[in-house]
């Protein structure tokens, strides 16, 4: 885990940091952290392709790829909603090709899609185990791999994966082995690509929140209203992602960033502005992070 001091280096000339004109392809992104990252990029005028299966409204989950696209356009970006499955080779290949054809290339891959089940080994069905491995680890590998020719042609190429530091404290594998394997698989994509692609100028970094984030997963699966109140808003992650994605890819790669540390390095000292509940004082440390 590290916060690279070179995060202050922008990609554009002068002191201007911007994602204007950059093209992002993101897995997931209909809601939550992914949508927040997309909207922050859209404020700069970025092109954002959202690859997800959520084409129809869900009774418990807000947003579809189409409502996300509307918000991206309203924020100032260009949106491309793509119904796709990150688990399927042909679907990903088509999504990457469509994105590149529409916007003239791809600069950034954001591996955002993730399935979660915190069951113990005895209670975790193999169907859920396979789902997490195929979306989290395999899906991240597949999307980055498929987009590589376009990334290598970009002078601002980043792969950003929403996954934790590779923390080998046995407690985490012991609590939820299946999910830990799936998320650490995503982190290995960062570790391996950063080393493999450093001569090509393609950055690979991971980003993880210091606290739980107020998303549908937290509300519906993990802790409900009580945990939501002890969480931060997705904007702390999207501001951190923007900082990473506007850095020099030849200088900032191979890092496992924590959102609070990224923004702290930029001079932010008051993180309470990101609290889901403005009155909260006892925030919940996110999983995979030791006290």
C-alpha positions as CSV (number, residue, x, y, z in Angstrom):
1,X,0.0,0.0,0.0
2,X,1.4,3.4,-0.9
3,X,0.5,6.9,-1.8
4,X,2.8,8.0,-4.6
5,X,4.2,11.5,-4.2
6,X,4.1,11.9,-8.0
7,X,0.3,12.0,-8.0
8,X,0.5,15.7,-8.3
9,X,1.9,15.3,-11.9
10,X,-0.9,16.0,-14.4
11,X,-1.0,14.6,-17.9
12,X,-1.8,17.8,-19.7
13,X,0.6,20.7,-20.4
14,X,0.9,23.4,-17.7
15,X,-0.8,22.9,-14.4
16,X,-4.2,21.8,-15.8
17,X,-5.4,18.4,-14.8
18,X,-8.2,17.1,-16.8
19,X,-9.8,14.0,-18.4
20,X,-11.2,16.1,-21.2
21,X,-11.3,14.0,-24.4
22,X,-10.1,10.8,-22.7
23,X,-12.1,7.7,-23.3
24,X,-13.0,5.4,-20.3
25,X,-14.4,1.9,-20.6
26,X,-15.8,0.8,-17.2
27,X,-17.3,-2.5,-16.1
28,X,-20.5,-1.9,-14.1
29,X,-21.1,1.7,-13.3
30,X,-24.9,1.9,-13.3
31,X,-24.8,3.1,-9.7
32,X,-22.6,3.6,-6.6
33,X,-18.9,4.1,-6.8
34,X,-18.6,3.3,-10.5
35,X,-21.2,5.9,-11.5
36,X,-19.6,8.5,-9.2
37,X,-16.2,7.9,-11.0
38,X,-18.0,8.2,-14.3
39,X,-19.7,11.5,-13.4
40,X,-16.5,13.0,-12.1
41,X,-14.8,12.2,-15.4
42,X,-17.8,13.6,-17.3
43,X,-17.4,16.9,-15.6
44,X,-14.1,17.3,-17.5
45,X,-15.7,16.2,-20.8
46,X,-14.6,12.6,-20.9
47,X,-16.1,9.9,-23.0
48,X,-17.4,7.0,-20.8
49,X,-18.6,3.6,-22.0
50,X,-20.5,1.7,-19.3
51,X,-20.5,-2.1,-19.8
52,X,-23.1,-3.7,-17.6
53,X,-26.1,-6.1,-17.6
54,X,-28.5,-3.7,-15.8
55,X,-30.8,-2.7,-18.7
56,X,-34.0,-2.8,-16.7
57,X,-34.8,-1.2,-13.4
58,X,-34.4,-3.5,-10.3
59,X,-36.8,-3.2,-7.4
60,X,-33.9,-2.9,-4.8
61,X,-31.2,-1.3,-7.0
62,X,-31.3,2.2,-8.3
63,X,-30.2,2.9,-11.9
64,X,-29.6,1.2,-15.2
65,X,-26.9,1.7,-17.9
66,X,-29.4,4.1,-19.6
67,X,-30.1,6.3,-16.6
68,X,-26.3,6.3,-15.9
69,X,-25.7,7.5,-19.5
70,X,-28.2,10.3,-19.1
71,X,-26.4,11.5,-15.9
72,X,-23.0,11.3,-17.7
73,X,-24.3,13.4,-20.6
74,X,-25.9,15.9,-18.2
75,X,-22.6,16.2,-16.3
76,X,-20.8,17.2,-19.5
77,X,-19.5,14.0,-20.9
78,X,-20.3,11.7,-23.8
79,X,-21.8,8.4,-22.8
80,X,-22.0,5.0,-24.4
81,X,-24.3,2.5,-22.6
82,X,-23.4,-1.1,-23.6
83,X,-25.3,-4.1,-22.5
84,X,-22.6,-6.6,-21.8
85,X,-21.3,-9.4,-19.6
86,X,-17.7,-9.0,-18.3
87,X,-17.6,-12.8,-17.8
88,X,-18.1,-13.5,-21.6
89,X,-15.1,-13.2,-23.9
90,X,-17.2,-12.3,-27.0
91,X,-19.3,-9.7,-25.1
92,X,-16.2,-7.9,-23.8
93,X,-14.5,-8.0,-27.2
94,X,-17.6,-6.4,-28.8
95,X,-17.8,-3.8,-26.0
96,X,-14.1,-2.8,-26.4
97,X,-14.4,-2.7,-30.2
98,X,-17.6,-0.6,-30.1
99,X,-16.0,1.8,-27.6
100,X,-12.9,2.3,-29.7
101,X,-14.9,2.8,-32.9
102,X,-17.2,5.3,-31.3
103,X,-14.6,7.4,-29.6
104,X,-11.5,6.7,-31.6
105,X,-9.6,4.7,-29.0
106,X,-9.5,3.8,-25.3
107,X,-7.3,5.6,-22.7
108,X,-8.6,4.1,-19.5
109,X,-10.0,0.9,-18.2
110,X,-11.9,0.9,-14.9
111,X,-12.5,-2.5,-13.4
112,X,-15.4,-1.6,-11.2
113,X,-17.8,-4.6,-11.5
114,X,-17.7,-6.9,-8.5
115,X,-19.8,-9.6,-6.9
116,X,-19.9,-10.0,-3.1
117,X,-20.8,-12.8,-0.8
118,X,-19.2,-12.8,2.7
119,X,-20.2,-16.4,3.6
120,X,-17.8,-18.8,5.2
121,X,-16.4,-21.7,3.3
122,X,-19.0,-24.1,4.6
123,X,-21.9,-21.8,3.7
124,X,-20.7,-20.5,0.3
125,X,-22.3,-22.3,-2.6
126,X,-20.0,-23.1,-5.5
127,X,-22.4,-21.1,-7.8
128,X,-21.7,-18.0,-5.8
129,X,-18.0,-18.8,-5.6
130,X,-17.8,-19.2,-9.4
131,X,-19.8,-16.0,-9.9
132,X,-17.3,-14.0,-7.8
133,X,-14.3,-15.4,-9.4
134,X,-15.7,-14.9,-12.9
135,X,-16.8,-11.3,-12.4
136,X,-14.1,-10.0,-10.0
137,X,-10.8,-11.7,-10.9
138,X,-11.4,-13.1,-14.5
139,X,-13.6,-10.1,-15.5
140,X,-10.9,-7.6,-14.5
141,X,-8.2,-9.6,-16.3
142,X,-10.4,-10.0,-19.4
143,X,-11.4,-6.4,-19.8
144,X,-7.8,-5.1,-19.3
145,X,-6.4,-7.8,-21.6
146,X,-8.9,-7.1,-24.4
147,X,-8.3,-3.3,-24.2
148,X,-4.5,-3.6,-24.2
149,X,-3.9,-2.8,-27.9
150,X,-5.8,0.5,-27.5
151,X,-4.2,1.3,-24.2
152,X,-0.7,0.8,-25.7
153,X,-1.7,3.3,-28.4
154,X,-2.6,6.0,-25.8
155,X,-0.2,8.5,-24.2
156,X,-2.5,8.6,-21.1
157,X,-3.2,4.9,-20.5
158,X,-4.5,3.7,-17.1
159,X,-6.0,0.6,-15.7
160,X,-7.7,1.3,-12.4
161,X,-9.1,-1.6,-10.4
162,X,-11.3,-1.2,-7.4
163,X,-9.6,-3.8,-5.2
164,X,-7.8,-3.8,-1.9
165,X,-4.1,-4.0,-0.9
166,X,-2.8,-7.6,-0.9
167,X,-3.1,-7.9,2.9
168,X,-1.9,-11.4,3.9
169,X,-3.2,-11.1,7.4
170,X,-4.9,-14.6,7.7
171,X,-7.9,-13.0,9.4
172,X,-9.3,-11.8,6.1
173,X,-9.1,-15.1,4.3
174,X,-10.4,-16.8,7.4
175,X,-13.5,-14.6,7.5
176,X,-14.7,-15.0,3.9
177,X,-12.2,-17.1,1.9
178,X,-14.2,-17.1,-1.4
179,X,-14.7,-13.3,-1.5
180,X,-11.1,-12.7,-0.4
181,X,-9.8,-14.9,-3.2
182,X,-11.9,-13.0,-5.8
183,X,-10.9,-9.5,-4.6
184,X,-7.2,-10.4,-4.3
185,X,-7.4,-11.8,-7.8
186,X,-8.4,-8.3,-8.9
187,X,-5.4,-6.9,-7.0
188,X,-3.1,-9.4,-8.7
189,X,-4.2,-7.9,-12.0
190,X,-2.8,-4.6,-10.8
191,X,0.4,-6.1,-9.5
192,X,1.0,-8.1,-12.7
193,X,0.0,-5.5,-15.3
194,X,2.0,-2.8,-13.7
195,X,5.2,-4.9,-14.0
196,X,4.3,-6.3,-17.4
197,X,3.4,-3.0,-19.0
198,X,5.8,-0.5,-17.4
199,X,7.9,-0.3,-20.6
200,X,4.7,0.4,-22.6
201,X,3.7,3.4,-20.5
202,X,0.4,1.8,-19.3
203,X,-0.3,2.4,-15.7
204,X,-2.0,-0.2,-13.5
205,X,-3.2,0.8,-10.0
206,X,-5.8,-0.3,-7.4
207,X,-8.0,2.0,-5.3
208,X,-9.8,1.0,-2.1
209,X,-11.8,3.0,0.4
210,X,-10.6,3.6,3.9
211,X,-14.1,3.3,5.2
212,X,-17.2,1.5,4.0
213,X,-19.0,3.5,1.3
214,X,-22.7,4.2,1.3
215,X,-23.8,2.1,-1.7
216,X,-26.6,-0.3,-2.4
217,X,-24.4,-3.3,-1.5
218,X,-23.8,-1.8,2.0
219,X,-27.5,-1.0,2.4
220,X,-28.9,-4.3,1.1
221,X,-26.3,-6.9,1.9
222,X,-23.9,-5.8,4.6
223,X,-25.4,-3.6,7.3
224,X,-28.5,-1.6,6.3
225,X,-29.2,1.9,7.6
226,X,-26.9,1.5,10.6
227,X,-23.8,0.8,8.5
228,X,-24.8,3.4,5.9
229,X,-24.7,6.0,8.7
230,X,-21.1,5.0,9.5
231,X,-20.0,5.2,5.9
232,X,-18.8,7.8,3.5
233,X,-20.3,8.9,0.2
234,X,-18.9,7.6,-3.1
235,X,-17.5,11.0,-4.0
236,X,-14.4,10.4,-1.8
237,X,-13.5,7.4,-4.1
238,X,-14.3,9.3,-7.3
239,X,-12.2,12.3,-6.4
240,X,-9.4,9.9,-5.6
241,X,-9.9,8.0,-8.8
242,X,-9.7,11.3,-10.8
243,X,-6.5,12.2,-9.1
244,X,-4.9,8.9,-10.1
245,X,-6.3,9.0,-13.6
246,X,-4.9,12.5,-14.3
247,X,-1.4,11.5,-13.1
248,X,1.4,10.5,-15.4
249,X,1.0,6.8,-16.2
250,X,4.8,6.4,-16.6
251,X,5.3,7.7,-13.1
252,X,2.4,6.5,-11.1
253,X,1.9,2.7,-11.5
254,X,1.8,-0.4,-9.3
255,X,0.2,1.2,-6.3
256,X,-2.5,0.1,-4.0
257,X,-4.1,3.4,-3.1
258,X,-6.4,4.2,-0.2
259,X,-8.8,7.0,-1.0
260,X,-8.2,9.0,2.2
261,X,-4.4,8.8,1.6
262,X,-4.7,10.0,-2.0
263,X,-6.7,13.0,-1.1
264,X,-4.6,13.7,2.0
265,X,-1.6,13.9,-0.3
266,X,-3.5,16.6,-2.3
267,X,-3.9,18.7,0.9
268,X,-7.4,17.5,2.0
269,X,-7.6,17.5,5.8
270,X,-11.4,17.5,6.5
271,X,-12.8,14.2,5.4
272,X,-16.1,14.8,7.3
273,X,-17.5,16.5,4.2
274,X,-17.7,13.0,2.6
275,X,-19.7,11.5,5.5
276,X,-23.0,10.0,4.5
277,X,-24.3,11.1,7.9
278,X,-22.9,14.5,8.6
279,X,-23.1,13.8,12.4
280,X,-21.3,10.5,12.2
281,X,-18.1,10.2,14.3
282,X,-17.5,6.5,14.4
283,X,-16.9,5.4,10.8
284,X,-16.6,1.8,9.8
285,X,-13.2,0.7,8.6
286,X,-13.5,-1.2,5.3
287,X,-12.7,-4.8,5.0
288,X,-9.1,-6.0,4.2
289,X,-7.7,-3.0,6.1
290,X,-6.1,-3.7,9.5
291,X,-6.6,-1.2,12.4
